[in-house]
């Protein structure tokens, strides 16, 4: 899931905002820049972390500043996505202040370069110590299969991340040792932010229509009809952007589906199928809304950025999009819009396409384990969540976090509802290396009336089945 712009391209932008509402942070209350590691107390020796001076071993307790100091003067080599540049202006000096024996050398790559080069880089003689991967079969599968990254189960246990985040959240970072299946197995990555799909709304237009923020899926559907009847564009979407279409499909599907069923299918669980009555209804709804003219004129040719700009400038009552689109909307009109999780339907849960952000991995060849763990723990420390909020992003642990902008706060609240429901369903494109185009194209054809919903479902399932056969 791509955190910043889309959850597509076999990554994860993202999980969207809280892992479990009301859970404690995976670190302690150590203040940024102090001499104590986040989530630990300094001692003259490593209290149970079992990290040797060479940086090897297992983690059995939270890493301390003393553990990191035991490495001597070292450089922590970090590889990050270009979308992290702003927050790293805060985190790099913070880390170096807490661990003065470590110099951070951070490099940035854009998304496409990461997908193309990260595996080779991690296998090379100058591999980074910690770096960001991408959930799904395009990158993380290769990293696990080739044993280029270290399992983090011992770290997660020491910091209590299983309890804090919950199994449905961490499952996206869990892989079988052969890298052939995700959703169960060892944990190989962690992320401090989340990316969730929800519903943006124009406050003034909703009020003009005499409507309240819908509290059920049926109310939302009725509001679309009311907006159309009043001459408004009911729902703005980037119809030429494949991920926008399957994110919208997922929001409709989510009203009725068990989210675990979706996660199982995306993860490639044997015996699962996309051809079922819930998906048939969701695909038919997409076609029905297009036929009724709920979308903006020429929707099939509207790109995501154009759709977001259109909505932010006053076109449309609703827009189904990811939390990552809040910054441009806020920039255009800081107080004119709100955001909510797609309301519950028959599923009884808040369900949506969503995940944690790009996972941080520890390279298997790194000899600086204490420093590596300390880096990830700092990023995940709930105390530091405001750094991400200030960058317009949704922290994975958000209890007590307050955004200065009301729309930003809405994204935090809604993401928490989705994750605390266990309703995040990954992103459909994680299912296969070609699903982004297959599913997006199938929905485009259905909306245009060129393909029947049942045929589109079969096309999607055939892509899935072919990919699953190729992995055996």
N, C-alpha and C positions, 0 to 999 in steps of 0.2 A: 504494500500500500504506500503510495507516495504521500507523504505527509503534507507537503505544502500545496500541491495543486490537485492531486487526484490520488485515489487509493488504488489506481490501476498500475499497470506495468510490472506486475508480480512483486510489488513491494508491500508496503504498508505505510503509507503515511502515515499508521499510524497507528492507542486506544487511546481518540478520542478522548476523556477527562477523568474521571475517577475510576479507579479500579473497583473499589468497594466503598460506598459512601459510609463515613463514620469509622473507617479503619485508620489505624495509626500509620505514621510514616515509616518507611523502611530504615530510616536513620534516626539520629537523635536530635536534640535541640541545639547542637553546637552552632555557634554563630559563624557566618562566613568570615574567613580571614583569620580565624582563631588558630591556635596551635594544636587544637584537638581535631582528630579526624571526625567527619560526620558519622554519627552513630556509634562512637566508641570513646574510650577514655585513654589518655596517654599513659603508658607504663614503660618501665625500662626494658621490658622484654615482651615478646608477643604472647599474650595470655590465651593460648589455646588455638591460635590461628594456624599453627604448623607450617608457617611460611619460612623457608630457609633463607639465608642471606643471598643465595643465588636466585631466589624468586620462585622456586619450585615448591611442590607440596600441595596439601589440601587446606581449604579454609574451613575451620571449625568454630570460629568466632569472628565478630566484626573486626576488620582490619584497623589497627591503631597507627598513630603517627610514628610510634616507636618501630612498628613493623616496617613501615616505609623507610624510615631513617636507616634501618639495618641494611638497606640496599647500597648505601653510600651515595656518592654523587652520581646521578644517572640522568639520562634523557628519556622521557616518555614520548614515544613516537605515536601520534594520533592521526588517523585518516577519517575525515568527516565529509558529509554532504555540504554543498555550497549553501544550502538553506540554514546551516548552523552558524554561519559566520558572525552574525550579530550577537547571538547568545554567548558565543565563545569569547567575545571581548570581555565578558564578565567572568566566565567560568575558568579560563586559563589563568588569569592572575589570582583568582580565588584559590585554585588548586595549588599554585606555586607558593601562595602565602601560607597555606595549611601545611604543605610539605616542602620546606625550603631546600631540601637536598635534591629535588626533582626539577628539571627544566623541561617544559612541555614544548615539543616541536610538532605543530599541527599543520596538516596539509588538507586542502579541500578539493573535491572532485564534483563535477556536476553529475546528475542522475544517470545519464546515458553512459558516461565514462565509468561510473561505478559498476554498472551491470556488466560492462565489457572487460574490465581490468581487475576488479577486486580479487577474484579467485587467483589469478596469476600473481598479483602483488603479495597476497597472503602466503603464497608458496615460495616466494623469492627470497634471496639472501638479505634484502633490506625490508622485510615485512614490518608493517606497523605493529605496535604492541596491542592497541585497541582500535577498532574501526567499526563503521556502520555497515550492515548488510541489508538484505531485502528479503522479507518473508516470501515463502512460496518456492516453486520449483526452479525459477530462473537463476537465483544466486545462492540462497541459503542451503538449498539441497546439495549443491556442488561443494560448498564449504564443509558441510557435515560429512558427505560421502568421502571426500578426500582428506578428512581429518585435519583440516586447516584451522579449525576453531575449537576451543576448549569447552566441554560441558560446564554449565554453571550451577548445577544442582547443589553442590556444597556451599556455594556463595549464597544462593537463594535461601537455603536452610539457615545459614548463619544470620542472615538479615531478616528472616521471617517473611520473605516475599511471597511464598505460596499462600500464606494466610492473608496477607495484605492485598494481593492482586486477585486471587481467586483462580481456580483451575481453568475456567472458560476463557479468561484473559491470557494466561500464560501458555495455553495450548498452541497458540500460533507460533511460539518460539520452540516448541517441543518436536523433536525428531527421533525416529528410529536411527540406530547407529549407522545403518547403511545409507542414510539420506534419501530413502525411497518414499517415506511416509511422514507427514507431519500431523500434529494434533495430539500426539501421545509420544512418550519416550522422554529422553533427557532434555533439559532446558539449555538452549545454546545462546540466547540473547535476552536483553532487557531494554526497555525504552522508557524515558521519562515523560513522554507526551502521548496523546491519543488523537485520533482523527475519526469523527463520527458524522454520518449523514443525518440531517434533520431538516426542518422546515423553517425557512425565513419568511417573515410576513411584514407587509407595509402597514405600520400602525395607523396612519391617517386613513388609508383606504378601508381597512377593516372597520374602523370606527364609522366612516361614512356609510358603509353598507349596513351598519347596525349589528355587526357580528362581534362576538367575543372570541378569544383564542380557543379553538376547539379542544375539548377534553376527551373526545372519543374519535375513533377512525370514522365512524358514520357521520359525525358532525363535520369533520374535515371534508368528506365527500360532498355533503350538503352545501358547505360553504363554497366549494368550487362551482357548483351549479348556480348558486346565488350571485357569485361574482360574474360569471358569464352572462347571466340574465340581465345584470345591470350594465352590460357593455364593457366590462373590464376584461383584461387578459387575466385569466384565473391562475395560470401556472406557467412560470418562465422556466425554460430548461435549454441547455445547450444540445440541441438535437443532432448536431454534426459531431459531437464528442461522444465516443462510444461509452466511456465510463459514466458520463452523466446519465445516460439512458439506463444502464443496468443498476446504477445507484437508485434511480427513481423506481425501477422495477422492484428492487429490494425493499424499498420503503412500503410499497403497496403489498408485496408478499408478506412483509413482517407483521402486518395486522392479523394474519391468520396462521402463520407458520410456527413450528417449534424451532427456535434458533439452532438447537443442536443438530437438527436434521440438515440445515443448510451448511453448518460447519463440517459435518460428516461428508457431505457431497463434495464440498470444495477441497477437503483434505484427501479425497479419493477413497473413502471407505467402501469396501466391496459390498455390493448389493443395493447401494443407493442409486436413485435415478432422479433426473430433473423432470421427467414426464409424469406429472401427477396433477390432481385436481386443483390444488392450491396454486401451483404455477400456471395452470391453464386459466384460472380466474384472473391472476395477476396480469398475464399477457393480454387477455381479453380486455381488461380494464385499460391498459395502455392504449390499445387500439380504439376503445370506446371514447376515451378522453380526447384522442386526436380527432376522431370523427366529429365529436361535438364542438370542436374548436376551442378547447380550453387553453391551448398553448398559444404562444405569440405567433403572428403571421410569419410564414417561411421558416418554421422551427427546424426543419431538417437541414437547413443551411447555416444555422446559428452556432458559432463556436462557443465554448464555455466562457472564455473571458468576455466575449461580447454579451453573452446572456447575463452574466453577473453585472457588467456595466449598465446594461439596459435596466435591470431590476433596481440597481442602486440609484439610478437616475429617474425612477418613478414609474416604470412600466411593470404592470402585474401586481397581483395581490399576494401571491405565494411564490416561493422558489424552493425546490428541494435540492439542497447542495450540502457540501461538507463544511465542517466547522472551520476549515482552513480558508474559506472564502470570506470570513468575517472582516479581516483587515481592510480589503478594498471597499467593502460596503460601509464600514465605519468611516473610512477616509472620505468617502463621498457625502455621507450624511450621518454624523455621529449619533444622532438620537432618534432617527426616523424608523428604525427597524427592530424587530424582535426575532427570537428563534425558539423553537420548541422541538422536542423529540416527537416523531410521528406518534400520535396518540394510540393507545391500546385498542385493539380489536378483539377478535375471537381468541387470539393467542394469549391474551391476558398479560402481555409483557410489552415493554418498550423495545422494539426490535428494529435494527437497521444495519446496513453495511457499515462496518467500522472495525477498527483494530488499534493496537498500539502503533506508535511511530516506528521508524526504521530501528531495528535492534542493534544495540552495541554488543560487539563480540570481543572476546579475548583470543588473540592469535595463539595457536597451540605451541608455537616455537618461542613465545615470549619468555624471557627469564626474569621478568619484573612483576610477578604475580601480585604482590602486595600493592604496588603502585597501580596496576591495572584495575584491581578490585576497588581501590580507593577512588579511582576516576569515575567508575560507573556508579558507585555508592553516592558520590557527591552529586551527580546528575539526577539520581533518583530521590535524593533527600527531599522530603516534602517541604522542608524549610526553604529550599531554593526554588520552589514552584513559581514564585512571583517573577523570576527571571524569564520564564517562558510566557507567562501571562503578559508581561510587558512587551513581548515580541509578537503578541497577537495569537498565541498558541494555547492549546488546552493541556494543562498538566495532567498526568495520569493519576496523581493523588491530589485532590483539590479541597479536602476538608479544611475549612477556615480560610481558604483563598478567596480574596475579593478583587475583582477587576474594576478599574475605574470607569469603564464604559459599560452601560447596561446591556448592550448586545453581546459583548464579550462575556459578561456574567451569565447571560442566557445560555451561551454555548457550553459553559462549564457546568451549569445546572443540568441541561439536557443530556450532555454526555454522561454525567453521573447517573442519571436515571436509566440510560441504556445499559451501562456497564453493571450497575447494581442489580439489574434484571437478568444479567447474563445474556443480554440480547444482542451483543455485537456478533456479527456473522462473517467476519473477515471481508474479503472483497472477491467477487465472482472471478475476476481475472487470475486469481491465484490458482484456480483449478487446473489449468493447463497452460502451456507456453503460448497458445494461440487463442485462448478464450476471450481476451479483450476484443479482438476483431470479430470473432465468431458470434459472441453474444450481442455485442453492440450492433453489428450488422443485421442480425436476426430481428432485433427490436425495431431498428429503423425500417426494415421491410414490412413488419407488422403494422407499424404506425402509418405507413404510407398506403396500406391496403394491398400490398403486393404479395404478402405471405399470410397464411392463416396461423393463428396462435399455436395450434397443435403441431404444424410443420416446423415452426420456429423452435419449439421445445425439443423436438426430435433432433433437429440440427445441432442444438447445443449439447444434447446427450451423446450424440454420435462423436462430437469432438472430444468429450470427456472420456468416452469408452476407448477411443483410439489411443488417447494419451495414457490411460491406465494400462492398456495392453503393452505399450512401448516401455513401461517401467518394470515389467516383470522379467 
